[in-house]
Amino acid sequence: MALSKDGAVLRLSPRDNIAVALKPLDVAAPIEVDDVSVSASQAIPIGHKVALLEIRQGDLVLKYGQTMGRATVAIAPGEHVHVHNVEGLRGRGDLAAGKATA
């Protein structure tokens, strides 16, 4: 786990392409964790996720070093990562039944 220099975000695994906001992030708030330095491109509420790296549409979103979902659109570094741009992959009946479409 890595805490940003100002304690604002936590990257739970070095494999993660997101970090969790430990306090509300304002637009343009600097985010520096591990070897990543980005700015929040929008306000991000406490407990929500922020992209640390570019995540292309269809890429897996990693939290705890594990897949937490798939990007439904491209997500730029500093963007809010939430249900509006990520689809969950667990507990989906269509995947279990082999009915998923690309």
Beta strands, then each sheet from edge to edge (+ up, - down):
strand 1: 2-3
strand 2: 9-11
strand 3: 18-21
strand 4: 30-33
strand 5: 36-39
strand 6: 49-51
strand 7: 60-63
strand 8: 66-71
strand 9: 80-81
strand 10: 86-87
sheet 1: 1+ 2- 3+ 6- 9+
sheet 2: 4+ 5-
sheet 3: 7+ 8- 10+
end
